[in-house]
Amino acid sequence: MLALLIWAGLSGLITVGVGAAIVVVNRRRDRESLELALLEDVADRIEALEDVDVRLDRLTERLDVAERALRPPSRS
């Protein structure tokens, strides 16, 4: 009888331990997939900002050329 109680207790303990391990692993996987999605989003945003920076540089150059072209000639 005592052996049966010990066996049942150990079986329950193992079952609870395995269940807890499954929960922990699933949460870790969910967190890792969320972090990966966030990293991809950040990478996309950085790429978009770099494109905006390149375009802004080009527009700045064009504005400088237009300002020089519209500037009245200096009298020497």
PDB file with one MODEL, atoms N, CA, C and O in Angstrom:
MODEL        1
ATOM      1  N   MET A   1       0.828  -1.198   0.000  1.00  0.00           N
ATOM      2  CA  MET A   1       0.000   0.000   0.000  1.00  0.00           C
ATOM      3  C   MET A   1       0.873   1.263   0.000  1.00  0.00           C
ATOM      4  O   MET A   1       0.628   2.205  -0.754  1.00  0.00           O
ATOM      5  N   LEU A   2       1.882   1.257   0.852  1.00  0.00           N
ATOM      6  CA  LEU A   2       2.783   2.408   0.927  1.00  0.00           C
ATOM      7  C   LEU A   2       3.525   2.600  -0.398  1.00  0.00           C
ATOM      8  O   LEU A   2       3.735   3.728  -0.843  1.00  0.00           O
ATOM      9  N   ALA A   3       3.915   1.494  -1.019  1.00  0.00           N
ATOM     10  CA  ALA A   3       4.621   1.566  -2.296  1.00  0.00           C
ATOM     11  C   ALA A   3       3.715   2.182  -3.362  1.00  0.00           C
ATOM     12  O   ALA A   3       4.177   2.959  -4.197  1.00  0.00           O
ATOM     13  N   LEU A   4       2.429   1.836  -3.334  1.00  0.00           N
ATOM     14  CA  LEU A   4       1.486   2.402  -4.294  1.00  0.00           C
ATOM     15  C   LEU A   4       1.330   3.907  -4.096  1.00  0.00           C
ATOM     16  O   LEU A   4       1.255   4.648  -5.076  1.00  0.00           O
ATOM     17  N   LEU A   5       1.279   4.367  -2.863  1.00  0.00           N
ATOM     18  CA  LEU A   5       1.172   5.798  -2.574  1.00  0.00           C
ATOM     19  C   LEU A   5       2.430   6.549  -3.015  1.00  0.00           C
ATOM     20  O   LEU A   5       2.356   7.650  -3.561  1.00  0.00           O
ATOM     21  N   ILE A   6       3.578   5.932  -2.768  1.00  0.00           N
ATOM     22  CA  ILE A   6       4.833   6.561  -3.190  1.00  0.00           C
ATOM     23  C   ILE A   6       4.874   6.654  -4.717  1.00  0.00           C
ATOM     24  O   ILE A   6       5.241   7.687  -5.278  1.00  0.00           O
ATOM     25  N   TRP A   7       4.487   5.546  -5.386  1.00  0.00           N
ATOM     26  CA  TRP A   7       4.472   5.533  -6.849  1.00  0.00           C
ATOM     27  C   TRP A   7       3.513   6.588  -7.386  1.00  0.00           C
ATOM     28  O   TRP A   7       3.861   7.292  -8.334  1.00  0.00           O
ATOM     29  N   ALA A   8       2.340   6.719  -6.824  1.00  0.00           N
ATOM     30  CA  ALA A   8       1.352   7.697  -7.263  1.00  0.00           C
ATOM     31  C   ALA A   8       1.867   9.117  -7.026  1.00  0.00           C
ATOM     32  O   ALA A   8       1.703   9.988  -7.880  1.00  0.00           O
ATOM     33  N   GLY A   9       2.474   9.345  -5.895  1.00  0.00           N
ATOM     34  CA  GLY A   9       3.021  10.668  -5.585  1.00  0.00           C
ATOM     35  C   GLY A   9       4.132  11.058  -6.538  1.00  0.00           C
ATOM     36  O   GLY A   9       4.167  12.188  -7.025  1.00  0.00           O
ATOM     37  N   LEU A  10       5.047  10.125  -6.811  1.00  0.00           N
ATOM     38  CA  LEU A  10       6.135  10.402  -7.747  1.00  0.00           C
ATOM     39  C   LEU A  10       5.608  10.612  -9.165  1.00  0.00           C
ATOM     40  O   LEU A  10       6.094  11.476  -9.894  1.00  0.00           O
ATOM     41  N   SER A  11       4.614   9.817  -9.548  1.00  0.00           N
ATOM     42  CA  SER A  11       4.015   9.989 -10.872  1.00  0.00           C
ATOM     43  C   SER A  11       3.376  11.373 -10.993  1.00  0.00           C
ATOM     44  O   SER A  11       3.535  12.049 -12.010  1.00  0.00           O
ATOM     45  N   GLY A  12       2.663  11.783  -9.964  1.00  0.00           N
ATOM     46  CA  GLY A  12       2.051  13.112  -9.972  1.00  0.00           C
ATOM     47  C   GLY A  12       3.096  14.206 -10.028  1.00  0.00           C
ATOM     48  O   GLY A  12       2.931  15.190 -10.748  1.00  0.00           O
ATOM     49  N   LEU A  13       4.163  14.042  -9.276  1.00  0.00           N
ATOM     50  CA  LEU A  13       5.239  15.028  -9.252  1.00  0.00           C
ATOM     51  C   LEU A  13       5.889  15.146 -10.635  1.00  0.00           C
ATOM     52  O   LEU A  13       6.155  16.248 -11.114  1.00  0.00           O
ATOM     53  N   ILE A  14       6.140  13.999 -11.265  1.00  0.00           N
ATOM     54  CA  ILE A  14       6.735  14.013 -12.601  1.00  0.00           C
ATOM     55  C   ILE A  14       5.785  14.668 -13.599  1.00  0.00           C
ATOM     56  O   ILE A  14       6.213  15.451 -14.448  1.00  0.00           O
ATOM     57  N   THR A  15       4.499  14.349 -13.499  1.00  0.00           N
ATOM     58  CA  THR A  15       3.506  14.926 -14.402  1.00  0.00           C
ATOM     59  C   THR A  15       3.455  16.443 -14.264  1.00  0.00           C
ATOM     60  O   THR A  15       3.419  17.161 -15.264  1.00  0.00           O
ATOM     61  N   VAL A  16       3.451  16.928 -13.035  1.00  0.00           N
ATOM     62  CA  VAL A  16       3.435  18.368 -12.796  1.00  0.00           C
ATOM     63  C   VAL A  16       4.718  19.007 -13.323  1.00  0.00           C
ATOM     64  O   VAL A  16       4.674  20.088 -13.910  1.00  0.00           O
ATOM     65  N   GLY A  17       5.842  18.359 -13.120  1.00  0.00           N
ATOM     66  CA  GLY A  17       7.117  18.890 -13.608  1.00  0.00           C
ATOM     67  C   GLY A  17       7.158  18.978 -15.120  1.00  0.00           C
ATOM     68  O   GLY A  17       7.611  19.979 -15.675  1.00  0.00           O
ATOM     69  N   VAL A  18       6.689  17.942 -15.788  1.00  0.00           N
ATOM     70  CA  VAL A  18       6.672  17.945 -17.254  1.00  0.00           C
ATOM     71  C   VAL A  18       5.702  19.010 -17.759  1.00  0.00           C
ATOM     72  O   VAL A  18       6.005  19.725 -18.714  1.00  0.00           O
ATOM     73  N   GLY A  19       4.549  19.117 -17.125  1.00  0.00           N
ATOM     74  CA  GLY A  19       3.581  20.147 -17.522  1.00  0.00           C
ATOM     75  C   GLY A  19       4.155  21.544 -17.369  1.00  0.00           C
ATOM     76  O   GLY A  19       3.973  22.395 -18.241  1.00  0.00           O
ATOM     77  N   ALA A  20       4.848  21.783 -16.263  1.00  0.00           N
ATOM     78  CA  ALA A  20       5.463  23.096 -16.040  1.00  0.00           C
ATOM     79  C   ALA A  20       6.545  23.365 -17.078  1.00  0.00           C
ATOM     80  O   ALA A  20       6.677  24.488 -17.565  1.00  0.00           O
ATOM     81  N   ALA A  21       7.318  22.338 -17.415  1.00  0.00           N
ATOM     82  CA  ALA A  21       8.366  22.506 -18.424  1.00  0.00           C
ATOM     83  C   ALA A  21       7.755  22.853 -19.782  1.00  0.00           C
ATOM     84  O   ALA A  21       8.288  23.690 -20.510  1.00  0.00           O
ATOM     85  N   ILE A  22       6.642  22.212 -20.118  1.00  0.00           N
ATOM     86  CA  ILE A  22       5.973  22.504 -21.386  1.00  0.00           C
ATOM     87  C   ILE A  22       5.491  23.951 -21.417  1.00  0.00           C
ATOM     88  O   ILE A  22       5.634  24.632 -22.432  1.00  0.00           O
ATOM     89  N   VAL A  23       4.922  24.419 -20.316  1.00  0.00           N
ATOM     90  CA  VAL A  23       4.448  25.807 -20.246  1.00  0.00           C
ATOM     91  C   VAL A  23       5.613  26.777 -20.406  1.00  0.00           C
ATOM     92  O   VAL A  23       5.508  27.762 -21.136  1.00  0.00           O
ATOM     93  N   VAL A  24       6.720  26.500 -19.726  1.00  0.00           N
ATOM     94  CA  VAL A  24       7.887  27.385 -19.800  1.00  0.00           C
ATOM     95  C   VAL A  24       8.442  27.423 -21.220  1.00  0.00           C
ATOM     96  O   VAL A  24       8.769  28.495 -21.728  1.00  0.00           O
ATOM     97  N   VAL A  25       8.550  26.273 -21.859  1.00  0.00           N
ATOM     98  CA  VAL A  25       9.086  26.214 -23.223  1.00  0.00           C
ATOM     99  C   VAL A  25       8.169  26.952 -24.186  1.00  0.00           C
ATOM    100  O   VAL A  25       8.647  27.687 -25.051  1.00  0.00           O
ATOM    101  N   ASN A  26       6.859  26.769 -24.052  1.00  0.00           N
ATOM    102  CA  ASN A  26       5.921  27.465 -24.941  1.00  0.00           C
ATOM    103  C   ASN A  26       5.994  28.970 -24.765  1.00  0.00           C
ATOM    104  O   ASN A  26       5.951  29.712 -25.746  1.00  0.00           O
ATOM    105  N   ARG A  27       6.105  29.426 -23.536  1.00  0.00           N
ATOM    106  CA  ARG A  27       6.224  30.869 -23.295  1.00  0.00           C
ATOM    107  C   ARG A  27       7.513  31.415 -23.889  1.00  0.00           C
ATOM    108  O   ARG A  27       7.533  32.506 -24.458  1.00  0.00           O
ATOM    109  N   ARG A  28       8.583  30.653 -23.752  1.00  0.00           N
ATOM    110  CA  ARG A  28       9.860  31.090 -24.310  1.00  0.00           C
ATOM    111  C   ARG A  28       9.775  31.170 -25.826  1.00  0.00           C
ATOM    112  O   ARG A  28      10.269  32.129 -26.419  1.00  0.00           O
ATOM    113  N   ARG A  29       9.159  30.183 -26.462  1.00  0.00           N
ATOM    114  CA  ARG A  29       8.999  30.209 -27.921  1.00  0.00           C
ATOM    115  C   ARG A  29       8.156  31.401 -28.356  1.00  0.00           C
ATOM    116  O   ARG A  29       8.487  32.079 -29.328  1.00  0.00           O
ATOM    117  N   ASP A  30       7.068  31.655 -27.638  1.00  0.00           N
ATOM    118  CA  ASP A  30       6.220  32.800 -27.969  1.00  0.00           C
ATOM    119  C   ASP A  30       6.999  34.109 -27.848  1.00  0.00           C
ATOM    120  O   ASP A  30       6.902  34.986 -28.706  1.00  0.00           O
ATOM    121  N   ARG A  31       7.771  34.224 -26.771  1.00  0.00           N
ATOM    122  CA  ARG A  31       8.554  35.443 -26.552  1.00  0.00           C
ATOM    123  C   ARG A  31       9.614  35.600 -27.639  1.00  0.00           C
ATOM    124  O   ARG A  31       9.832  36.704 -28.138  1.00  0.00           O
ATOM    125  N   GLU A  32      10.274  34.500 -28.009  1.00  0.00           N
ATOM    126  CA  GLU A  32      11.298  34.569 -29.045  1.00  0.00           C
ATOM    127  C   GLU A  32      10.701  34.951 -30.393  1.00  0.00           C
ATOM    128  O   GLU A  32      11.301  35.729 -31.135  1.00  0.00           O
ATOM    129  N   SER A  33       9.524  34.411 -30.720  1.00  0.00           N
ATOM    130  CA  SER A  33       8.907  34.770 -31.999  1.00  0.00           C
ATOM    131  C   SER A  33       8.463  36.234 -31.989  1.00  0.00           C
ATOM    132  O   SER A  33       8.546  36.912 -33.013  1.00  0.00           O
ATOM    133  N   LEU A  34       7.994  36.724 -30.844  1.00  0.00           N
ATOM    134  CA  LEU A  34       7.626  38.137 -30.736  1.00  0.00           C
ATOM    135  C   LEU A  34       8.858  39.025 -30.883  1.00  0.00           C
ATOM    136  O   LEU A  34       8.813  40.042 -31.576  1.00  0.00           O
ATOM    137  N   GLU A  35       9.949  38.647 -30.240  1.00  0.00           N
ATOM    138  CA  GLU A  35      11.184  39.424 -30.352  1.00  0.00           C
ATOM    139  C   GLU A  35      11.702  39.424 -31.788  1.00  0.00           C
ATOM    140  O   GLU A  35      12.191  40.445 -32.272  1.00  0.00           O
ATOM    141  N   LEU A  36      11.595  38.283 -32.471  1.00  0.00           N
ATOM    142  CA  LEU A  36      12.030  38.212 -33.857  1.00  0.00           C
ATOM    143  C   LEU A  36      11.185  39.122 -34.739  1.00  0.00           C
ATOM    144  O   LEU A  36      11.709  39.810 -35.614  1.00  0.00           O
ATOM    145  N   ALA A  37       9.888  39.123 -34.509  1.00  0.00           N
ATOM    146  CA  ALA A  37       9.003  40.003 -35.287  1.00  0.00           C
ATOM    147  C   ALA A  37       9.340  41.468 -35.022  1.00  0.00           C
ATOM    148  O   ALA A  37       9.340  42.283 -35.946  1.00  0.00           O
ATOM    149  N   LEU A  38       9.627  41.806 -33.763  1.00  0.00           N
ATOM    150  CA  LEU A  38       9.994  43.186 -33.436  1.00  0.00           C
ATOM    151  C   LEU A  38      11.315  43.579 -34.093  1.00  0.00           C
ATOM    152  O   LEU A  38      11.459  44.696 -34.589  1.00  0.00           O
ATOM    153  N   LEU A  39      12.276  42.659 -34.095  1.00  0.00           N
ATOM    154  CA  LEU A  39      13.560  42.953 -34.731  1.00  0.00           C
ATOM    155  C   LEU A  39      13.397  43.163 -36.238  1.00  0.00           C
ATOM    156  O   LEU A  39      14.034  44.043 -36.818  1.00  0.00           O
ATOM    157  N   GLU A  40      12.547  42.356 -36.866  1.00  0.00           N
ATOM    158  CA  GLU A  40      12.298  42.538 -38.295  1.00  0.00           C
ATOM    159  C   GLU A  40      11.633  43.887 -38.556  1.00  0.00           C
ATOM    160  O   GLU A  40      11.951  44.562 -39.535  1.00  0.00           O
ATOM    161  N   ASP A  41      10.712  44.276 -37.682  1.00  0.00           N
ATOM    162  CA  ASP A  41      10.046  45.573 -37.837  1.00  0.00           C
ATOM    163  C   ASP A  41      11.044  46.713 -37.679  1.00  0.00           C
ATOM    164  O   ASP A  41      11.015  47.681 -38.440  1.00  0.00           O
ATOM    165  N   VAL A  42      11.917  46.598 -36.699  1.00  0.00           N
ATOM    166  CA  VAL A  42      12.932  47.633 -36.486  1.00  0.00           C
ATOM    167  C   VAL A  42      13.870  47.707 -37.692  1.00  0.00           C
ATOM    168  O   VAL A  42      14.236  48.800 -38.125  1.00  0.00           O
ATOM    169  N   ALA A  43      14.258  46.560 -38.233  1.00  0.00           N
ATOM    170  CA  ALA A  43      15.137  46.544 -39.408  1.00  0.00           C
ATOM    171  C   ALA A  43      14.449  47.213 -40.602  1.00  0.00           C
ATOM    172  O   ALA A  43      15.079  47.967 -41.343  1.00  0.00           O
ATOM    173  N   ASP A  44      13.162  46.937 -40.782  1.00  0.00           N
ATOM    174  CA  ASP A  44      12.419  47.572 -41.873  1.00  0.00           C
ATOM    175  C   ASP A  44      12.349  49.084 -41.683  1.00  0.00           C
ATOM    176  O   ASP A  44      12.500  49.843 -42.641  1.00  0.00           O
ATOM    177  N   ARG A  45      12.123  49.515 -40.454  1.00  0.00           N
ATOM    178  CA  ARG A  45      12.042  50.955 -40.185  1.00  0.00           C
ATOM    179  C   ARG A  45      13.392  51.636 -40.395  1.00  0.00           C
ATOM    180  O   ARG A  45      13.449  52.752 -40.910  1.00  0.00           O
ATOM    181  N   ILE A  46      14.469  50.977 -40.004  1.00  0.00           N
ATOM    182  CA  ILE A  46      15.808  51.542 -40.205  1.00  0.00           C
ATOM    183  C   ILE A  46      16.091  51.681 -41.695  1.00  0.00           C
ATOM    184  O   ILE A  46      16.634  52.691 -42.141  1.00  0.00           O
ATOM    185  N   GLU A  47      15.719  50.660 -42.460  1.00  0.00           N
ATOM    186  CA  GLU A  47      15.922  50.719 -43.910  1.00  0.00           C
ATOM    187  C   GLU A  47      15.120  51.871 -44.520  1.00  0.00           C
ATOM    188  O   GLU A  47      15.614  52.585 -45.393  1.00  0.00           O
ATOM    189  N   ALA A  48      13.891  52.045 -44.060  1.00  0.00           N
ATOM    190  CA  ALA A  48      13.061  53.141 -44.565  1.00  0.00           C
ATOM    191  C   ALA A  48      13.682  54.488 -44.207  1.00  0.00           C
ATOM    192  O   ALA A  48      13.683  55.404 -45.030  1.00  0.00           O
ATOM    193  N   LEU A  49      14.206  54.620 -42.997  1.00  0.00           N
ATOM    194  CA  LEU A  49      14.857  55.870 -42.593  1.00  0.00           C
ATOM    195  C   LEU A  49      16.110  56.140 -43.421  1.00  0.00           C
ATOM    196  O   LEU A  49      16.398  57.287 -43.763  1.00  0.00           O
ATOM    197  N   GLU A  50      16.851  55.084 -43.742  1.00  0.00           N
ATOM    198  CA  GLU A  50      18.032  55.272 -44.576  1.00  0.00           C
ATOM    199  C   GLU A  50      17.631  55.753 -45.963  1.00  0.00           C
ATOM    200  O   GLU A  50      18.310  56.596 -46.549  1.00  0.00           O
ATOM    201  N   ASP A  51      16.530  55.223 -46.493  1.00  0.00           N
ATOM    202  CA  ASP A  51      16.040  55.682 -47.798  1.00  0.00           C
ATOM    203  C   ASP A  51      15.627  57.154 -47.734  1.00  0.00           C
ATOM    204  O   ASP A  51      15.898  57.923 -48.656  1.00  0.00           O
ATOM    205  N   VAL A  52      14.976  57.535 -46.649  1.00  0.00           N
ATOM    206  CA  VAL A  52      14.569  58.936 -46.477  1.00  0.00           C
ATOM    207  C   VAL A  52      15.804  59.828 -46.369  1.00  0.00           C
ATOM    208  O   VAL A  52      15.823  60.934 -46.908  1.00  0.00           O
ATOM    209  N   ASP A  53      16.820  59.352 -45.681  1.00  0.00           N
ATOM    210  CA  ASP A  53      18.052  60.131 -45.526  1.00  0.00           C
ATOM    211  C   ASP A  53      18.726  60.351 -46.880  1.00  0.00           C
ATOM    212  O   ASP A  53      19.199  61.452 -47.162  1.00  0.00           O
ATOM    213  N   VAL A  54      18.772  59.321 -47.710  1.00  0.00           N
ATOM    214  CA  VAL A  54      19.359  59.450 -49.049  1.00  0.00           C
ATOM    215  C   VAL A  54      18.552  60.449 -49.873  1.00  0.00           C
ATOM    216  O   VAL A  54      19.117  61.313 -50.544  1.00  0.00           O
ATOM    217  N   ARG A  55      17.246  60.326 -49.818  1.00  0.00           N
ATOM    218  CA  ARG A  55      16.393  61.250 -50.587  1.00  0.00           C
ATOM    219  C   ARG A  55      16.555  62.689 -50.099  1.00  0.00           C
ATOM    220  O   ARG A  55      16.592  63.618 -50.904  1.00  0.00           O
ATOM    221  N   LEU A  56      16.651  62.872 -48.788  1.00  0.00           N
ATOM    222  CA  LEU A  56      16.844  64.205 -48.228  1.00  0.00           C
ATOM    223  C   LEU A  56      18.172  64.789 -48.678  1.00  0.00           C
ATOM    224  O   LEU A  56      18.249  65.979 -48.985  1.00  0.00           O
ATOM    225  N   ASP A  57      19.218  63.974 -48.722  1.00  0.00           N
ATOM    226  CA  ASP A  57      20.516  64.459 -49.214  1.00  0.00           C
ATOM    227  C   ASP A  57      20.412  64.916 -50.664  1.00  0.00           C
ATOM    228  O   ASP A  57      20.948  65.963 -51.027  1.00  0.00           O
ATOM    229  N   ARG A  58      19.717  64.128 -51.501  1.00  0.00           N
ATOM    230  CA  ARG A  58      19.548  64.500 -52.910  1.00  0.00           C
ATOM    231  C   ARG A  58      18.754  65.799 -53.046  1.00  0.00           C
ATOM    232  O   ARG A  58      19.105  66.666 -53.847  1.00  0.00           O
ATOM    233  N   LEU A  59      17.697  65.928 -52.271  1.00  0.00           N
ATOM    234  CA  LEU A  59      16.889  67.149 -52.327  1.00  0.00           C
ATOM    235  C   LEU A  59      17.682  68.357 -51.850  1.00  0.00           C
ATOM    236  O   LEU A  59      17.544  69.452 -52.395  1.00  0.00           O
ATOM    237  N   THR A  60      18.509  68.157 -50.835  1.00  0.00           N
ATOM    238  CA  THR A  60      19.352  69.245 -50.339  1.00  0.00           C
ATOM    239  C   THR A  60      20.315  69.705 -51.424  1.00  0.00           C
ATOM    240  O   THR A  60      20.515  70.904 -51.620  1.00  0.00           O
ATOM    241  N   GLU A  61      20.910  68.746 -52.130  1.00  0.00           N
ATOM    242  CA  GLU A  61      21.818  69.109 -53.216  1.00  0.00           C
ATOM    243  C   GLU A  61      21.077  69.870 -54.311  1.00  0.00           C
ATOM    244  O   GLU A  61      21.584  70.867 -54.826  1.00  0.00           O
ATOM    245  N   ARG A  62      19.892  69.409 -54.666  1.00  0.00           N
ATOM    246  CA  ARG A  62      19.116  70.099 -55.702  1.00  0.00           C
ATOM    247  C   ARG A  62      18.724  71.508 -55.262  1.00  0.00           C
ATOM    248  O   ARG A  62      18.744  72.442 -56.063  1.00  0.00           O
ATOM    249  N   LEU A  63      18.373  71.654 -53.999  1.00  0.00           N
ATOM    250  CA  LEU A  63      18.018  72.979 -53.484  1.00  0.00           C
ATOM    251  C   LEU A  63      19.227  73.911 -53.518  1.00  0.00           C
ATOM    252  O   LEU A  63      19.101  75.083 -53.872  1.00  0.00           O
ATOM    253  N   ASP A  64      20.384  73.395 -53.154  1.00  0.00           N
ATOM    254  CA  ASP A  64      21.602  74.214 -53.208  1.00  0.00           C
ATOM    255  C   ASP A  64      21.884  74.679 -54.638  1.00  0.00           C
ATOM    256  O   ASP A  64      22.231  75.839 -54.859  1.00  0.00           O
ATOM    257  N   VAL A  65      21.735  73.775 -55.603  1.00  0.00           N
ATOM    258  CA  VAL A  65      21.959  74.140 -57.005  1.00  0.00           C
ATOM    259  C   VAL A  65      20.948  75.193 -57.438  1.00  0.00           C
ATOM    260  O   VAL A  65      21.312  76.161 -58.106  1.00  0.00           O
ATOM    261  N   ALA A  66      19.680  75.016 -57.065  1.00  0.00           N
ATOM    262  CA  ALA A  66      18.640  75.980 -57.448  1.00  0.00           C
ATOM    263  C   ALA A  66      18.894  77.334 -56.803  1.00  0.00           C
ATOM    264  O   ALA A  66      18.695  78.363 -57.449  1.00  0.00           O
ATOM    265  N   GLU A  67      19.327  77.363 -55.551  1.00  0.00           N
ATOM    266  CA  GLU A  67      19.617  78.637 -54.883  1.00  0.00           C
ATOM    267  C   GLU A  67      20.777  79.348 -55.563  1.00  0.00           C
ATOM    268  O   GLU A  67      20.741  80.566 -55.743  1.00  0.00           O
ATOM    269  N   ARG A  68      21.804  78.596 -55.941  1.00  0.00           N
ATOM    270  CA  ARG A  68      22.941  79.226 -56.635  1.00  0.00           C
ATOM    271  C   ARG A  68      22.510  79.759 -58.005  1.00  0.00           C
ATOM    272  O   ARG A  68      22.969  80.815 -58.443  1.00  0.00           O
ATOM    273  N   ALA A  69      21.634  79.023 -58.666  1.00  0.00           N
ATOM    274  CA  ALA A  69      21.179  79.461 -59.990  1.00  0.00           C
ATOM    275  C   ALA A  69      20.301  80.706 -59.902  1.00  0.00           C
ATOM    276  O   ALA A  69      20.311  81.538 -60.809  1.00  0.00           O
ATOM    277  N   LEU A  70      19.546  80.838 -58.820  1.00  0.00           N
ATOM    278  CA  LEU A  70      18.652  81.972 -58.667  1.00  0.00           C
ATOM    279  C   LEU A  70      19.292  83.175 -58.006  1.00  0.00           C
ATOM    280  O   LEU A  70      18.711  84.260 -57.995  1.00  0.00           O
ATOM    281  N   ARG A  71      20.473  82.997 -57.458  1.00  0.00           N
ATOM    282  CA  ARG A  71      21.170  84.094 -56.778  1.00  0.00           C
ATOM    283  C   ARG A  71      21.601  85.120 -57.826  1.00  0.00           C
ATOM    284  O   ARG A  71      22.160  84.762 -58.862  1.00  0.00           O
ATOM    285  N   PRO A  72      21.340  86.387 -57.548  1.00  0.00           N
ATOM    286  CA  PRO A  72      21.784  87.400 -58.518  1.00  0.00           C
ATOM    287  C   PRO A  72      23.309  87.416 -58.609  1.00  0.00           C
ATOM    288  O   PRO A  72      24.010  87.146 -57.634  1.00  0.00           O
ATOM    289  N   PRO A  73      23.790  87.730 -59.774  1.00  0.00           N
ATOM    290  CA  PRO A  73      25.261  87.742 -59.928  1.00  0.00           C
ATOM    291  C   PRO A  73      25.871  88.809 -59.037  1.00  0.00           C
ATOM    292  O   PRO A  73      25.327  89.903 -58.889  1.00  0.00           O
ATOM    293  N   SER A  74      26.984  88.481 -58.460  1.00  0.00           N
ATOM    294  CA  SER A  74      27.654  89.463 -57.593  1.00  0.00           C
ATOM    295  C   SER A  74      28.378  90.487 -58.453  1.00  0.00           C
ATOM    296  O   SER A  74      28.957  90.162 -59.490  1.00  0.00           O
ATOM    297  N   ARG A  75      28.330  91.734 -57.994  1.00  0.00           N
ATOM    298  CA  ARG A  75      28.981  92.824 -58.737  1.00  0.00           C
ATOM    299  C   ARG A  75      30.387  93.007 -58.188  1.00  0.00           C
ATOM    300  O   ARG A  75      30.591  93.294 -57.008  1.00  0.00           O
ATOM    301  N   SER A  76      31.314  92.839 -59.053  1.00  0.00           N
ATOM    302  CA  SER A  76      32.705  92.998 -58.610  1.00  0.00           C
ATOM    303  C   SER A  76      33.295  94.284 -59.055  1.00  0.00           C
ATOM    304  O   SER A  76      34.457  94.565 -58.761  1.00  0.00           O
TER     305      SER A  76
ENDMDL
END
